[in-house]
């Protein structure tokens, strides 16, 4: 794979500025987080913490996606099925999920590996509305959410457990242990989720799908030198089994025998951090087996990130190189593609916090199949987040095609009940999007965001039989997002509430799961009980979702109400949740029913701290 002069420039620039950087950190920092940066504009990243999520019974990432403002999600069946999400109506394809700032996606079709997140060690979830490479370190991506997992040890040895159980034998078991914070620290993390099959097909009520078992084991070793250099080694083994088809559009005929899908993977991760410089190497090996065949892939990724300050200016630079190898057998077709990709970016910003902050930057990439691609952005924000602020960001984003879109040979598949011959296209170009976002905030309680997007280039199936992936001109997306929050206390009971509204004037036909509108209402009451030693919390979440269009099929709007209660006793949280309180039948993709009314109970506790 050839290396362009642009990439040599980005690499040389990153190395030079990192060598010249002064000792100690010159920028704010939190391990794994992208939400701590002096060049952020208010409202660019939404954060929900593990403390807030502890009062719910979280089985998977999908349970979290449902309560995130600005995020539309849809799933092709019970837990374990293919999940998609879109932030502000942006593409649901490409790199969409980060784990501590590092891509956590399947190398073949870039599907988010959300089923294998180590949620037992969850610190917070970050929704990156701008999708800025400044924050993600990725020049080619779709909608982006970063999962922040706790790193390193605490002051003393620490261990925590988390158990949930619910209707249909939904149950999760999570436990982790960490040695004390020191020059050498180790952690061991185990996550498991299981569920029984259930009825999800309106056209065949006798069919039971979704018998599912997911397991994840993670080992982490941290070393800190006397000069405060940090070295992290992380080994992550994960696998799951699923009875019943989970991956769209390869949906089987609804009256045929369900298939057994097995997926497994192993990640090796080595990172070195010195002051404002971070370098890491990652090796990911995955394999999936199912009735249609099997896919296996190996991804090697190396990256370098630097952030620093020179006088009144903040600088950011990143560079990454990725190489992938595959061996696939699908529908009797053998193919073993490979690809290489280089990316880099440089950002410059300045200003004074709470008055005026600006930034601009450029990114570039070279993919050995689709060639060069690039983008950039400019941002200006004025005011204080706790009073009044205004922000403007203009950007061009890119997404490179997946291995499936590039290399999949022509093969017969069933798409929405029709037999269609489809195939990849090695001549695809990278997708390009032009974005404009205006945002204003008032006194830390009200924020309104207006956004517009022009899809300059899209990748979509074109033709009837065969249907081949092709690059074409896209459409436009326009929408608005608002958030209103408040809190107070009445008769010794603390309360808080939030109302999130999203509306789309225009939606992209390349992201069909995005609803016309979405409203999230949430209220919470907390009161000290039992001689003021324990805390009782009550939650009510109301979700109203507008219609979704999948081609000629329109899914109607629906409302879901969830109620939850939790009691905190010392270091233990006992929780109860009743989901879909009024037993509403609804679908997020055609022909698949989402969970009926069901309950969950949970227990979270520190074993010793």
Residue pairs with C-beta under 8 A, 6 or more apart in sequence:
1 323
1 340
1 342
1 366
1 368
2 366
2 368
3 342
3 366
4 342
4 364
4 366
4 372
6 344
6 364
6 366
6 372
7 319
7 342
7 343
7 344
7 364
7 366
9 344
10 317
10 319
10 344
10 345
10 346
10 364
11 304
11 319
11 344
13 317
13 346
14 304
14 306
14 317
14 318
14 319
14 344
15 304
17 306
17 308
17 315
17 317
18 276
18 277
18 304
18 306
18 308
18 317
21 275
21 276
21 277
21 306
21 308
22 275
22 308
23 275
24 275
25 275
25 276
26 275
26 276
26 307
26 308
26 309
27 37
27 38
27 276
27 307
27 308
27 309
27 314
28 36
28 37
28 38
29 36
30 36
30 148
31 100
31 151
31 152
32 100
32 101
32 123
32 146
32 148
32 149
32 150
32 151
33 101
33 123
33 124
33 126
33 146
33 148
34 45
34 98
34 101
34 126
34 128
34 135
34 136
34 146
35 45
35 47
35 124
35 126
35 146
37 134
37 135
37 307
38 314
38 349
38 353
38 357
39 134
39 314
39 316
39 347
39 349
39 357
39 359
39 379
40 135
41 357
41 379
41 381
41 389
41 391
41 393
41 439
42 381
42 383
42 385
42 389
42 391
42 439
42 441
42 447
43 129
43 385
43 391
43 439
43 441
43 447
43 449
44 128
44 129
44 130
44 132
44 135
44 391
44 393
45 126
45 127
45 128
45 129
45 135
46 68
46 69
46 70
46 126
46 127
46 129
47 124
47 125
47 126
47 127
48 64
48 67
48 68
48 124
48 125
49 123
49 124
50 122
50 123
50 124
53 64
53 122
53 125
54 566
54 573
54 575
54 604
55 524
55 537
55 539
55 564
55 566
55 573
55 575
56 63
56 67
56 539
56 564
56 575
56 577
57 63
57 164
57 166
57 564
57 575
57 576
57 577
57 600
57 601
57 602
58 64
58 119
58 164
59 79
59 164
59 166
59 170
59 172
59 193
59 600
60 79
60 114
60 115
60 119
60 193
61 83
61 97
61 112
61 114
61 115
61 117
61 119
61 147
62 73
62 75
62 79
62 83
62 114
64 125
65 71
65 73
65 83
65 85
65 145
66 73
66 543
67 520
67 522
67 541
68 125
68 127
68 145
69 127
69 481
69 483
69 498
69 500
69 502
69 520
70 87
70 88
70 127
70 129
70 481
70 500
70 502
71 85
71 86
71 87
71 127
71 143
71 145
72 85
72 86
72 89
72 502
72 513
72 514
72 515
72 518
73 83
73 84
73 85
73 86
73 513
73 588
74 83
74 84
74 85
74 513
74 548
74 588
74 589
75 81
75 82
75 83
75 84
75 588
75 589
75 592
75 594
76 82
76 83
76 246
76 247
76 248
76 251
76 589
76 592
77 200
77 209
77 210
77 244
77 245
77 246
77 592
78 195
78 197
78 198
78 200
78 209
78 210
78 212
78 244
78 595
79 115
79 170
79 193
79 195
79 210
79 212
80 115
80 195
80 210
80 212
80 214
80 240
80 242
80 246
81 210
81 242
81 246
81 247
81 592
82 111
82 246
82 247
82 248
83 112
83 114
84 92
84 513
85 92
85 96
85 112
85 143
85 145
86 92
86 143
86 511
86 513
86 514
87 127
87 128
87 129
87 131
87 143
87 144
87 145
88 129
88 143
88 449
88 451
88 479
88 481
88 502
89 453
89 477
89 479
89 504
89 507
89 508
89 511
89 514
90 131
90 142
90 143
90 433
90 453
90 477
90 511
91 142
91 143
91 399
91 431
91 433
91 508
91 510
91 511
92 142
92 143
92 511
92 513
93 110
93 142
93 399
93 402
94 110
94 140
94 141
94 142
94 399
94 400
94 402
94 431
95 103
95 105
95 110
95 136
95 138
95 140
95 141
95 142
95 144
96 105
96 110
96 112
96 141
96 142
96 143
96 144
96 145
97 103
97 104
97 105
97 112
97 113
97 114
97 144
97 145
97 147
98 104
98 136
98 138
98 144
98 145
98 146
98 147
99 117
99 146
99 147
99 149
100 146
100 147
100 148
100 149
100 151
101 136
101 137
101 146
102 269
102 280
102 282
102 303
103 138
103 301
104 112
104 113
104 117
104 147
105 111
105 112
105 113
106 112
106 113
106 286
106 297
107 284
107 286
107 297
107 298
107 299
107 324
107 326
107 403
108 286
108 295
108 297
108 326
108 328
108 402
108 403
108 404
109 402
109 403
109 404
110 142
110 402
113 238
113 265
115 193
115 214
115 238
115 240
115 263
116 191
116 214
116 216
116 236
116 238
116 240
116 265
117 147
117 191
117 216
118 149
118 176
118 189
118 191
118 216
118 218
118 236
119 174
119 191
120 160
120 162
120 174
120 175
120 176
120 189
120 190
120 191
121 149
121 150
121 176
121 187
121 189
121 218
122 147
122 148
122 149
122 150
123 148
123 149
123 150
124 148
125 145
125 146
125 147
125 148
126 145
126 146
126 147
126 148
127 145
128 135
128 136
128 144
128 145
128 146
129 437
129 449
130 377
130 379
130 393
130 395
130 437
131 141
131 142
131 143
131 144
131 397
132 361
132 377
132 393
132 395
133 139
133 141
133 318
133 345
133 361
133 363
133 375
134 316
134 345
134 347
134 359
134 361
134 377
135 146
136 144
136 146
137 303
137 305
137 318
137 320
138 144
138 320
138 343
139 343
139 344
139 345
139 363
139 364
139 365
139 373
139 374
139 375
139 398
140 341
140 343
140 365
140 373
140 398
140 399
140 400
140 430
141 397
141 399
142 399
151 220
151 222
151 232
152 178
152 181
152 185
152 187
152 222
153 178
153 179
153 180
153 181
153 182
153 185
153 187
153 222
154 178
154 180
154 181
154 609
155 180
155 181
156 180
156 608
156 609
157 177
157 178
157 179
157 180
157 608
158 177
158 178
158 606
158 608
158 609
159 175
159 176
159 177
159 178
159 606
159 607
159 608
160 175
160 176
160 604
160 605
160 606
160 607
161 174
161 175
161 603
161 604
161 605
161 607
162 172
162 173
162 174
162 175
162 602
162 603
162 604
162 605
163 171
163 172
163 173
163 174
163 602
163 603
163 604
164 170
164 171
164 172
164 600
164 601
164 602
164 603
165 171
165 600
165 601
165 602
166 577
166 598
166 599
166 600
166 601
167 598
167 599
167 600
168 195
168 196
168 198
168 598
169 194
169 195
169 196
170 193
170 194
170 195
170 196
170 598
170 600
171 193
171 194
171 195
172 191
172 192
172 193
172 194
173 190
173 191
173 192
173 193
174 190
174 191
174 192
175 189
175 190
176 187
176 188
176 189
176 190
177 187
177 188
178 185
178 186
178 187
179 185
179 186
179 187
182 224
183 223
183 224
183 225
184 221
184 222
184 223
184 224
185 221
185 222
185 223
185 224
186 219
186 220
186 221
186 222
187 218
187 219
187 220
188 217
188 218
188 219
188 220
189 216
189 217
189 218
189 219
189 220
190 215
190 216
190 217
190 218
191 214
191 215
191 216
192 213
192 214
192 215
192 216
193 212
193 213
193 214
194 212
194 213
194 214
195 210
195 211
195 212
196 210
196 211
197 208
197 209
197 210
197 211
197 243
197 244
198 208
198 209
198 210
198 595
198 596
199 205
199 207
199 208
199 593
200 207
200 209
200 210
200 592
200 593
201 207
201 209
201 254
201 591
201 592
201 593
202 591
202 593
203 254
203 591
204 254
204 255
207 254
207 255
207 258
208 244
209 243
209 244
209 245
209 258
210 242
210 243
210 244
211 242
211 243
211 244
212 240
212 241
212 242
212 243
213 240
213 241
214 238
214 239
214 240
215 238
215 239
215 240
216 236
216 237
216 238
217 236
217 237
217 238
218 234
218 235
218 236
218 237
219 234
219 235
219 236
220 232
220 233
220 234
220 235
221 232
221 233
221 234
222 230
222 231
222 232
223 230
223 231
223 232
224 230
224 231
225 231
229 272
229 273
229 274
230 271
230 272
230 273
230 274
231 270
231 271
231 272
231 273
232 269
232 270
232 271
232 273
233 269
233 270
234 267
234 268
234 269
234 270
234 271
235 266
235 267
235 268
235 269
236 266
236 267
236 269
237 265
237 266
238 264
238 265
238 266
238 267
239 262
239 263
239 264
239 265
240 262
240 263
240 264
241 260
241 261
241 262
242 260
242 261
242 262
242 263
243 258
243 259
243 260
243 261
244 258
244 259
244 261
245 251
245 252
245 258
245 259
245 261
246 261
247 261
247 290
248 589
249 413
249 414
249 415
249 416
250 292
250 413
250 414
251 414
251 415
251 416
252 258
252 259
252 291
252 414
253 414
253 417
254 591
259 290
259 291
259 292
260 290
260 291
261 288
261 289
261 290
262 288
262 289
262 290
263 286
263 287
263 288
263 289
264 286
264 287
264 288
265 284
265 285
265 286
265 287
266 284
266 285
266 286
267 282
267 283
267 284
268 282
268 283
268 284
269 280
269 281
269 282
269 283
270 280
270 281
270 282
271 278
271 279
271 280
271 281
272 278
272 279
272 280
273 279
276 306
276 307
276 308
277 304
277 305
277 306
278 304
278 305
278 306
279 302
279 303
279 304
279 305
280 302
280 303
281 300
281 301
281 302
282 299
282 300
282 301
282 302
282 303
283 298
283 299
283 300
283 301
284 297
284 298
284 299
284 301
285 296
285 297
285 298
285 299
286 296
286 297
287 294
287 295
287 296
287 297
288 294
288 295
288 296
292 330
292 331
293 328
293 329
293 330
293 331
293 332
293 333
294 328
294 329
294 330
295 326
295 328
295 329
295 330
296 326
296 327
296 328
297 324
297 325
297 326
297 327
297 403
298 324
298 325
298 326
299 322
299 323
299 324
300 322
300 323
300 324
301 320
301 321
301 322
302 320
302 321
302 322
303 318
303 319
303 320
303 321
304 318
304 319
304 320
305 316
305 317
305 318
306 315
306 316
306 317
306 318
307 314
307 315
307 316
307 317
308 314
308 315
309 315
312 350
313 348
313 349
313 350
314 348
314 349
314 350
314 359
315 346
315 347
315 348
315 349
316 345
316 346
316 347
316 348
316 349
316 361
317 344
317 345
317 346
317 347
318 343
318 344
318 345
319 342
319 343
319 344
319 345
320 342
320 343
320 344
321 340
321 341
321 342
321 343
322 340
322 341
322 342
322 343
323 338
323 339
323 340
323 341
324 338
324 339
324 340
324 403
325 336
325 338
326 335
326 336
326 337
326 338
326 403
326 407
327 336
328 334
328 335
328 336
328 337
330 408
330 411
331 411
331 412
331 413
332 411
333 409
333 411
335 407
335 408
335 409
337 403
337 406
337 407
339 367
339 368
339 369
339 403
339 406
340 367
340 368
341 365
341 366
341 367
341 368
341 400
342 365
342 366
343 363
343 364
343 365
344 363
344 364
344 365
345 361
345 362
345 363
345 364
346 361
346 362
347 359
347 360
347 361
348 359
348 360
348 361
349 357
349 358
349 359
349 360
349 379
350 357
350 358
350 359
351 357
351 358
354 383
354 384
354 385
355 382
355 383
355 384
356 380
356 381
356 382
357 379
357 380
357 381
357 382
358 378
358 379
358 380
358 381
359 377
359 378
359 379
360 376
360 377
360 378
360 379
361 376
361 377
362 374
362 375
362 376
363 374
363 375
363 376
363 398
364 372
364 373
364 374
365 372
365 373
365 374
365 398
365 400
365 430
366 372
366 373
367 373
367 400
367 430
369 401
369 406
369 426
369 428
370 400
370 401
370 406
370 428
370 429
370 430
371 429
371 430
373 398
373 400
373 429
373 430
373 432
374 396
374 398
375 395
375 396
375 397
375 398
375 432
376 395
376 396
377 393
377 394
377 395
377 396
378 393
378 394
378 395
379 391
379 392
379 393
379 394
380 391
380 392
380 393
381 389
381 390
381 391
381 392
382 389
382 390
382 391
383 389
383 390
383 441
385 441
385 444
386 443
386 444
387 443
387 444
388 440
388 441
388 442
388 443
389 440
389 441
390 438
390 439
390 440
391 437
391 438
391 439
391 440
392 437
392 438
392 439
393 435
393 436
393 437
394 435
394 436
395 434
395 435
396 432
396 433
396 434
396 435
397 432
397 433
397 435
398 430
398 431
398 432
398 433
399 430
399 431
399 433
400 430
400 431
401 428
401 430
401 431
401 459
401 469
404 424
405 424
405 425
405 428
405 459
405 469
406 424
406 425
406 426
406 428
406 469
407 424
407 426
408 422
408 423
408 424
409 423
409 424
410 421
410 422
410 423
410 466
410 468
411 421
411 422
411 423
412 419
412 420
412 421
413 419
413 420
413 421
413 422
414 420
415 422
416 551
416 590
420 464
420 465
420 466
420 467
421 465
421 466
421 467
422 461
422 466
422 467
422 468
422 469
423 466
423 467
423 468
423 469
424 468
424 469
425 468
425 469
425 470
428 459
428 469
428 470
428 471
429 457
429 471
430 457
431 455
431 457
431 458
431 459
431 471
431 474
432 455
432 456
432 457
433 453
433 454
433 455
433 456
433 474
434 453
434 454
434 456
435 451
435 452
435 453
436 451
436 452
436 453
437 449
437 450
437 451
437 452
438 449
438 450
438 451
439 447
439 448
439 449
439 450
440 447
440 448
441 447
441 448
445 484
445 485
445 486
446 482
446 483
446 484
446 485
447 482
447 483
448 480
448 481
448 482
449 480
449 481
449 482
450 479
450 480
451 477
451 478
451 479
451 480
451 481
452 476
452 477
452 478
453 476
453 477
453 478
453 508
454 474
454 476
455 473
455 474
455 475
455 476
455 477
455 508
455 510
456 473
456 474
457 471
457 472
457 473
457 474
458 471
458 472
458 473
458 474
458 508
458 510
459 469
459 470
459 471
459 472
460 469
460 470
460 472
460 510
461 467
461 468
461 469
461 470
462 468
462 469
462 470
462 472
463 470
474 508
474 510
475 506
475 508
475 509
476 506
477 504
477 506
477 507
477 508
478 504
478 505
478 506
479 502
479 503
479 504
479 505
479 506
480 501
480 502
480 503
480 505
481 500
481 501
481 502
482 500
482 501
482 502
483 498
483 499
483 500
483 501
484 498
484 499
485 496
485 497
485 498
485 499
486 496
486 497
486 498
487 494
487 495
487 496
487 497
488 494
488 495
488 496
489 495
492 527
492 528
493 525
493 526
493 527
494 525
494 526
494 527
495 523
495 524
495 525
495 526
496 523
496 524
497 521
497 522
497 523
497 524
498 520
498 521
498 522
498 523
499 519
499 520
499 521
499 522
500 518
500 519
500 520
500 521
501 517
501 518
501 519
501 520
502 517
502 518
502 519
503 516
503 517
504 514
504 515
504 516
504 517
507 514
507 516
507 549
508 514
509 549
512 548
512 549
512 550
512 551
513 548
513 550
513 588
513 589
514 548
515 545
515 546
515 547
515 548
515 557
516 546
516 547
516 548
516 557
517 544
517 545
517 546
518 543
518 544
518 545
518 546
519 542
519 543
519 544
520 541
520 542
520 543
521 541
521 542
521 543
522 539
522 540
522 541
522 542
523 539
523 540
524 537
524 538
524 539
524 540
525 537
525 538
526 535
526 536
526 537
526 538
527 535
527 536
528 534
528 535
528 536
529 535
529 536
529 567
534 567
534 568
534 569
534 570
535 567
535 568
536 565
536 566
536 567
536 568
537 565
537 566
537 567
537 568
538 563
538 564
538 565
539 562
539 563
539 564
539 565
539 566
540 561
540 562
540 563
540 564
541 561
541 562
541 563
541 564
542 559
542 560
542 561
543 559
543 560
543 561
543 562
544 557
544 558
544 559
545 557
545 558
545 559
545 560
545 586
546 557
547 554
547 555
547 556
547 557
548 554
548 555
548 588
549 555
550 589
550 590
553 590
555 586
555 587
555 588
555 589
555 590
558 584
558 586
559 582
559 584
560 579
560 580
560 584
560 586
561 580
561 581
561 582
562 577
562 578
562 579
562 580
562 581
563 577
563 578
563 581
564 575
564 576
564 577
564 578
565 575
565 576
565 577
566 573
566 574
566 575
566 576
567 573
567 574
567 575
571 605
571 606
571 609
572 603
572 604
572 605
572 606
573 602
573 603
573 604
573 605
574 601
574 602
574 603
575 600
575 601
575 602
575 603
575 604
576 599
576 600
576 601
576 602
577 599
577 600
577 601
577 602
578 597
578 598
578 599
579 595
579 597
579 598
579 599
579 600
580 594
580 595
580 596
580 597
580 598
581 597
582 597
583 596
583 597
585 593
585 596
586 593
586 594
587 593
587 594
588 594
